């Protein structure tokens, strides 16, 4: 079991020569701690991600949307989408959680009504070759 603390994340980032450090990985799950200085120069990622703001404030550009953010806020970015933090305070830092396959999670299909389900079933019955010989 992983137990990650903000104190340990800050310590490990201080020892790294990057704006981020990977703290935990299991299967498709990867947890990082990210603290850009001055400018956020990241590019779109191949997997879905979630940010949990640890400290600081600013604005977040997520595709065509722009939102103010602060400590405790949770921000989701689908795989491949342009995004970045702007106008952020000097103490800004965030947890980054990557998950799922490259290309992102599949979008759930619309839930069908019982009538739509029956229509799909009947259509499938018409298309199925049941192996019966005509009489």
Protein Blocks (a to p, Z undefined) as FASTA:
>chain_A
ZZddfklmmmmmmmpccfbdcfbdehjbccdddddehiacbdcdfbdcddddfbdcdddd
ehjbccdddehiacdddehiacddehiafkbccddddedjehiaadddddddfklmmmmm
mmmmmmpcghiacZZ
